[in-house]
Amino acid sequence: MERSSVDLVDVLSFVRVVETGSFARAAERMGLSKPVVSRRVARLEGQLGARLLTRTARGARPTNIGEAYFSRASGILADLDAAQEVVADAVTQIAGPIRLTAPVSFGTLHLAAALADFIREHPKVELDATFDDGIADLIGGGYDLAVRIGTLPDSSLVARRIAPVRKVVVGSPDYFARHGRPEKPADLSDHAILLYTHENWRFRSNGGEPETIRINPVLRTNNGEMLRQAAEEGLGICLLPSFIASSGIQSGRLEAVLTDYDPGHGALHAVMPPGRATTARVRALVDFLVERFGPEPSWDPCWFGNRSEAAAAT
Protein backbone atom coordinates (compact mmCIF):
# COMPACT_ATOMS: atom_id res chain seq x y z
CA MET A 1 0.00 0.00 0.00
CA GLU A 2 1.20 3.48 -0.81
CA ARG A 3 0.59 5.78 2.12
CA SER A 4 0.01 8.71 -0.21
CA SER A 5 -3.07 6.95 -1.60
CA VAL A 6 -5.06 7.48 1.60
CA ASP A 7 -7.72 10.14 0.99
CA LEU A 8 -8.02 12.71 3.78
CA VAL A 9 -11.80 12.85 3.31
CA ASP A 10 -11.88 9.08 3.91
CA VAL A 11 -9.91 9.59 7.11
CA LEU A 12 -12.19 12.47 8.15
CA SER A 13 -15.24 10.28 7.50
CA PHE A 14 -13.86 7.60 9.83
CA VAL A 15 -13.02 10.15 12.54
CA ARG A 16 -16.50 11.68 12.39
CA VAL A 17 -18.14 8.24 12.67
CA VAL A 18 -16.11 7.50 15.80
CA GLU A 19 -16.85 10.94 17.28
CA THR A 20 -20.61 10.70 16.69
CA GLY A 21 -21.05 6.95 17.08
CA SER A 22 -22.98 6.47 13.87
CA PHE A 23 -22.70 6.82 10.10
CA ALA A 24 -25.92 8.85 9.93
CA ARG A 25 -24.78 11.48 12.42
CA ALA A 26 -21.35 11.64 10.82
CA ALA A 27 -22.94 12.17 7.41
CA GLU A 28 -25.12 14.96 8.84
CA ARG A 29 -22.10 16.76 10.31
CA MET A 30 -20.14 16.46 7.06
CA GLY A 31 -23.01 17.42 4.78
CA LEU A 32 -22.79 14.11 2.93
CA SER A 33 -25.14 11.17 2.49
CA LYS A 34 -24.86 8.13 4.76
CA PRO A 35 -23.94 5.77 1.87
CA VAL A 36 -21.11 8.07 0.77
CA VAL A 37 -19.64 8.14 4.29
CA SER A 38 -19.99 4.36 4.55
CA ARG A 39 -18.20 3.84 1.25
CA ARG A 40 -15.40 6.17 2.20
CA VAL A 41 -14.79 4.37 5.49
CA ALA A 42 -14.90 1.00 3.75
CA ARG A 43 -12.37 2.24 1.20
CA LEU A 44 -10.07 3.43 4.00
CA GLU A 45 -10.28 0.03 5.70
CA GLY A 46 -9.46 -1.65 2.40
CA GLN A 47 -6.45 0.56 1.83
CA LEU A 48 -5.18 0.01 5.37
CA GLY A 49 -5.91 -3.70 5.28
CA ALA A 50 -7.62 -3.65 8.68
CA ARG A 51 -11.15 -3.38 10.07
CA LEU A 52 -11.43 -0.07 11.93
CA LEU A 53 -15.11 -0.15 12.92
CA THR A 54 -17.56 -2.66 14.28
CA ARG A 55 -20.99 -2.02 12.75
CA THR A 56 -24.00 -2.67 14.97
CA ALA A 57 -27.73 -1.99 14.80
CA ARG A 58 -27.21 0.93 17.16
CA GLY A 59 -24.35 2.52 15.23
CA ALA A 60 -20.63 1.94 15.03
CA ARG A 61 -17.73 1.71 17.45
CA PRO A 62 -13.99 1.43 16.81
CA THR A 63 -12.09 -1.84 17.03
CA ASN A 64 -8.86 -1.92 19.02
CA ILE A 65 -6.93 -1.04 15.87
CA GLY A 66 -9.55 1.58 15.07
CA GLU A 67 -9.11 3.24 18.46
CA ALA A 68 -5.36 3.51 17.92
CA TYR A 69 -5.85 4.87 14.40
CA PHE A 70 -8.49 7.36 15.63
CA SER A 71 -6.17 8.68 18.34
CA ARG A 72 -3.48 9.55 15.79
CA ALA A 73 -5.77 10.56 12.91
CA SER A 74 -7.95 12.94 14.94
CA GLY A 75 -4.85 14.71 16.22
CA ILE A 76 -3.48 15.06 12.69
CA LEU A 77 -6.77 16.49 11.42
CA ALA A 78 -6.84 18.98 14.30
CA ASP A 79 -3.27 20.03 13.45
CA LEU A 80 -4.29 20.44 9.82
CA ASP A 81 -7.21 22.62 10.90
CA ALA A 82 -4.79 24.71 12.98
CA ALA A 83 -2.43 25.00 10.00
CA GLN A 84 -5.27 26.32 7.86
CA GLU A 85 -5.98 28.90 10.55
CA VAL A 86 -2.42 30.18 10.17
CA VAL A 87 -3.48 31.41 6.75
CA ALA A 88 -6.54 33.06 8.28
CA ASP A 89 -4.24 34.74 10.82
CA ALA A 90 -2.13 36.11 8.00
CA VAL A 91 -5.11 38.02 6.64
CA THR A 92 -6.43 38.84 10.16
CA GLN A 93 -9.65 36.95 9.51
CA ILE A 94 -11.47 35.26 12.39
CA ALA A 95 -13.85 32.90 10.64
CA GLY A 96 -15.25 29.38 10.68
CA PRO A 97 -17.22 27.10 13.01
CA ILE A 98 -16.87 26.94 16.80
CA ARG A 99 -18.68 24.22 18.77
CA LEU A 100 -19.00 25.23 22.42
CA THR A 101 -20.54 23.68 25.53
CA ALA A 102 -21.21 25.39 28.87
CA PRO A 103 -23.26 24.94 32.09
CA VAL A 104 -26.92 25.91 31.83
CA SER A 105 -27.18 28.63 34.49
CA PHE A 106 -23.93 30.38 33.63
CA GLY A 107 -24.76 30.04 29.95
CA THR A 108 -28.18 31.66 30.18
CA LEU A 109 -27.32 34.30 32.79
CA HIS A 110 -23.98 35.54 31.46
CA LEU A 111 -22.49 33.66 28.55
CA ALA A 112 -25.34 34.10 26.04
CA ALA A 113 -24.99 37.90 26.00
CA ALA A 114 -21.21 37.63 25.73
CA LEU A 115 -21.45 35.24 22.77
CA ALA A 116 -23.87 37.59 21.02
CA ASP A 117 -21.34 40.41 21.37
CA PHE A 118 -18.55 38.16 20.09
CA ILE A 119 -20.56 37.29 16.97
CA ARG A 120 -21.22 40.96 16.34
CA GLU A 121 -17.47 41.59 16.46
CA HIS A 122 -16.67 38.54 14.29
CA PRO A 123 -19.62 37.99 11.93
CA LYS A 124 -17.78 35.29 9.92
CA VAL A 125 -17.70 32.96 12.94
CA GLU A 126 -20.31 30.16 12.89
CA LEU A 127 -21.15 29.46 16.54
CA ASP A 128 -22.81 26.23 17.72
CA ALA A 129 -23.47 26.55 21.48
CA THR A 130 -24.87 23.84 23.76
CA PHE A 131 -25.83 24.57 27.38
CA ASP A 132 -25.71 21.39 29.46
CA ASP A 133 -24.77 20.71 33.09
CA GLY A 134 -23.22 17.36 32.14
CA ILE A 135 -19.51 16.98 31.46
CA ALA A 136 -19.30 16.68 27.70
CA ASP A 137 -16.67 14.56 25.97
CA LEU A 138 -14.91 17.33 24.06
CA ILE A 139 -12.94 15.12 21.71
CA GLY A 140 -15.64 12.51 21.15
CA GLY A 141 -18.32 15.17 20.77
CA GLY A 142 -16.34 17.24 18.32
CA TYR A 143 -16.31 20.33 20.57
CA ASP A 144 -13.79 23.13 20.12
CA LEU A 145 -14.30 24.67 23.56
CA ALA A 146 -15.98 24.08 26.91
CA VAL A 147 -16.63 26.61 29.64
CA ARG A 148 -16.31 24.69 32.91
CA ILE A 149 -16.64 25.58 36.58
CA GLY A 150 -14.74 24.08 39.49
CA THR A 151 -11.52 22.14 39.95
CA LEU A 152 -10.32 20.54 36.74
CA PRO A 153 -9.01 16.96 36.71
CA ASP A 154 -5.66 16.21 35.12
CA SER A 155 -6.08 15.46 31.42
CA SER A 156 -4.63 16.10 27.99
CA LEU A 157 -7.02 19.02 27.52
CA VAL A 158 -5.75 22.59 27.42
CA ALA A 159 -7.26 24.91 30.06
CA ARG A 160 -7.15 28.65 30.60
CA ARG A 161 -8.50 30.34 33.72
CA ILE A 162 -11.09 33.03 33.04
CA ALA A 163 -12.27 34.22 36.47
CA PRO A 164 -12.85 33.10 40.07
CA VAL A 165 -16.15 31.46 41.01
CA ARG A 166 -17.16 32.17 44.60
CA LYS A 167 -20.05 30.86 46.67
CA VAL A 168 -22.30 32.70 49.09
CA VAL A 169 -24.98 31.68 51.61
CA VAL A 170 -28.19 33.63 51.00
CA GLY A 171 -31.76 33.93 52.20
CA SER A 172 -34.57 36.45 51.88
CA PRO A 173 -35.07 39.33 54.34
CA ASP A 174 -38.50 37.86 55.12
CA TYR A 175 -37.04 34.45 55.96
CA PHE A 176 -34.42 35.99 58.26
CA ALA A 177 -37.07 38.15 59.94
CA ARG A 178 -39.04 34.99 60.75
CA HIS A 179 -36.21 32.60 61.62
CA GLY A 180 -33.20 34.75 62.51
CA ARG A 181 -29.79 34.99 60.81
CA PRO A 182 -27.17 32.28 61.33
CA GLU A 183 -24.09 33.71 63.03
CA LYS A 184 -21.85 30.70 62.47
CA PRO A 185 -22.02 27.68 60.13
CA ALA A 186 -23.21 25.34 62.90
CA ASP A 187 -26.37 27.48 63.22
CA LEU A 188 -27.46 26.25 59.78
CA SER A 189 -28.62 22.95 61.28
CA ASP A 190 -31.60 24.87 62.74
CA HIS A 191 -32.66 26.32 59.38
CA ALA A 192 -34.57 25.16 56.29
CA ILE A 193 -31.99 24.43 53.62
CA LEU A 194 -32.41 24.58 49.85
CA LEU A 195 -29.85 22.15 48.48
CA TYR A 196 -28.18 21.72 45.12
CA THR A 197 -28.63 17.94 44.56
CA HIS A 198 -26.29 16.09 46.99
CA GLU A 199 -23.85 18.91 47.71
CA ASN A 200 -22.03 18.87 51.06
CA TRP A 201 -21.72 22.18 52.89
CA ARG A 202 -18.20 22.67 54.22
CA PHE A 203 -16.91 25.91 55.75
CA ARG A 204 -13.43 27.09 56.66
CA SER A 205 -12.74 29.86 59.16
CA ASN A 206 -9.47 31.78 59.57
CA GLY A 207 -7.47 29.28 57.53
CA GLY A 208 -8.54 26.32 59.65
CA GLU A 209 -9.62 22.89 58.54
CA PRO A 210 -12.91 22.73 56.61
CA GLU A 211 -15.89 21.67 58.72
CA THR A 212 -18.84 19.71 57.26
CA ILE A 213 -22.17 21.08 58.47
CA ARG A 214 -25.24 18.95 59.22
CA ILE A 215 -28.15 20.44 57.30
CA ASN A 216 -31.88 19.72 56.88
CA PRO A 217 -32.85 20.20 53.23
CA VAL A 218 -36.49 21.01 52.49
CA LEU A 219 -35.77 21.21 48.75
CA ARG A 220 -33.27 19.50 46.46
CA THR A 221 -32.75 20.44 42.83
CA ASN A 222 -30.03 20.40 40.19
CA ASN A 223 -30.87 23.92 39.01
CA GLY A 224 -29.28 26.94 40.68
CA GLU A 225 -31.82 29.42 39.36
CA MET A 226 -34.63 27.41 40.98
CA LEU A 227 -32.74 27.57 44.28
CA ARG A 228 -32.39 31.34 43.98
CA GLN A 229 -36.09 31.79 43.26
CA ALA A 230 -37.04 29.53 46.16
CA ALA A 231 -34.77 31.54 48.47
CA GLU A 232 -36.25 34.80 47.22
CA GLU A 233 -39.71 33.41 48.07
CA GLY A 234 -38.58 32.86 51.66
CA LEU A 235 -38.54 29.05 51.59
CA GLY A 236 -35.10 28.73 53.17
CA ILE A 237 -31.36 29.32 52.92
CA CYS A 238 -29.19 28.20 50.02
CA LEU A 239 -25.55 28.18 48.97
CA LEU A 240 -25.11 29.57 45.47
CA PRO A 241 -22.36 30.62 43.09
CA SER A 242 -22.21 34.40 43.16
CA PHE A 243 -22.96 34.61 39.43
CA ILE A 244 -26.44 33.24 40.25
CA ALA A 245 -26.99 34.95 43.61
CA SER A 246 -25.76 38.45 42.73
CA SER A 247 -28.95 39.67 41.00
CA GLY A 248 -31.03 38.78 44.06
CA ILE A 249 -28.56 40.42 46.44
CA GLN A 250 -28.28 43.61 44.41
CA SER A 251 -32.09 43.91 44.15
CA GLY A 252 -32.53 43.37 47.89
CA ARG A 253 -34.53 40.16 47.43
CA LEU A 254 -31.67 38.20 49.03
CA GLU A 255 -29.18 38.89 51.80
CA ALA A 256 -25.75 37.30 52.15
CA VAL A 257 -24.85 35.77 55.52
CA LEU A 258 -21.79 34.02 56.98
CA THR A 259 -19.55 36.06 54.68
CA ASP A 260 -16.62 35.67 57.12
CA TYR A 261 -16.62 31.92 56.47
CA ASP A 262 -15.29 30.28 53.30
CA PRO A 263 -17.66 27.67 51.80
CA GLY A 264 -15.17 26.77 49.08
CA HIS A 265 -14.45 28.34 45.76
CA GLY A 266 -13.38 27.41 42.29
CA ALA A 267 -12.78 29.03 38.95
CA LEU A 268 -14.26 29.48 35.53
CA HIS A 269 -12.09 27.87 32.84
CA ALA A 270 -12.00 27.63 29.08
CA VAL A 271 -11.10 24.02 28.23
CA MET A 272 -10.03 22.89 24.75
CA PRO A 273 -8.72 19.80 22.98
CA PRO A 274 -5.00 20.36 22.17
CA GLY A 275 -5.46 20.91 18.43
CA ARG A 276 -8.37 23.33 18.83
CA ALA A 277 -6.47 25.57 21.26
CA THR A 278 -4.20 26.80 18.46
CA THR A 279 -6.89 27.87 16.00
CA ALA A 280 -7.35 31.60 15.55
CA ARG A 281 -11.12 31.62 16.02
CA VAL A 282 -11.01 29.63 19.28
CA ARG A 283 -8.14 31.75 20.64
CA ALA A 284 -10.11 34.88 19.78
CA LEU A 285 -13.18 33.63 21.67
CA VAL A 286 -11.17 32.60 24.73
CA ASP A 287 -9.39 35.97 24.78
CA PHE A 288 -12.77 37.66 24.53
CA LEU A 289 -14.18 35.69 27.49
CA VAL A 290 -11.11 36.39 29.63
CA GLU A 291 -11.45 40.11 28.96
CA ARG A 292 -15.22 40.04 29.45
CA PHE A 293 -15.35 38.17 32.76
CA GLY A 294 -11.87 38.40 34.31
CA PRO A 295 -9.88 38.88 36.34
CA GLU A 296 -12.65 40.02 38.74
CA PRO A 297 -16.19 39.38 37.44
CA SER A 298 -18.77 42.15 37.57
CA TRP A 299 -21.23 39.98 39.53
CA ASP A 300 -18.95 39.88 42.61
CA PRO A 301 -19.66 43.00 44.72
CA CYS A 302 -17.89 43.89 47.94
CA TRP A 303 -19.83 41.60 50.27
CA PHE A 304 -17.14 38.91 50.10
CA GLY A 305 -14.63 40.83 52.20
CA ASN A 306 -11.25 39.13 52.63
CA ARG A 307 -12.48 35.93 51.02
CA SER A 308 -12.15 37.58 47.60
CA GLU A 309 -8.37 37.65 47.84
CA ALA A 310 -8.16 33.95 48.76
CA ALA A 311 -10.45 32.87 45.94
CA ALA A 312 -8.72 35.07 43.38
CA ALA A 313 -5.51 33.11 43.97
CA THR A 314 -7.12 29.88 42.74
URDAQUI-V69604 format. One record per run of one state. SS is the DSSP state (alpha for helix, beta for strand, coil for the rest). FROM is the first residue (numbers start at 1). LEN is the number of residues. If there is no record, write none. Layout:
ss->SS from->FROM len->LEN
ss->SS from->FROM len->LEN
//
This chain:
ss->coil from->1 len->2
ss->alpha from->3 len->3
ss->coil from->6 len->2
ss->alpha from->8 len->13
ss->coil from->21 len->2
ss->alpha from->23 len->8
ss->coil from->31 len->3
ss->alpha from->34 len->15
ss->coil from->49 len->4
ss->beta from->53 len->4
ss->coil from->57 len->2
ss->beta from->59 len->4
ss->coil from->63 len->1
ss->alpha from->64 len->27
ss->coil from->91 len->5
ss->beta from->96 len->7
ss->coil from->103 len->1
ss->alpha from->104 len->18
ss->coil from->122 len->3
ss->beta from->125 len->7
ss->coil from->132 len->13
ss->beta from->145 len->5
ss->coil from->150 len->8
ss->beta from->158 len->14
ss->coil from->172 len->1
ss->alpha from->173 len->7
ss->coil from->180 len->5
ss->alpha from->185 len->6
ss->coil from->191 len->1
ss->beta from->192 len->5
ss->coil from->197 len->5
ss->beta from->202 len->3
ss->coil from->205 len->6
ss->beta from->211 len->2
ss->coil from->213 len->3
ss->beta from->216 len->6
ss->coil from->222 len->2
ss->alpha from->224 len->9
ss->coil from->233 len->4
ss->beta from->237 len->5
ss->alpha from->242 len->10
ss->coil from->252 len->3
ss->beta from->255 len->3
ss->coil from->258 len->4
ss->beta from->262 len->1
ss->coil from->263 len->2
ss->beta from->265 len->8
ss->coil from->273 len->3
ss->alpha from->276 len->3
ss->coil from->279 len->1
ss->alpha from->280 len->14
ss->coil from->294 len->8
ss->alpha from->302 len->3
ss->coil from->305 len->2
ss->alpha from->307 len->6
ss->coil from->313 len->2
//
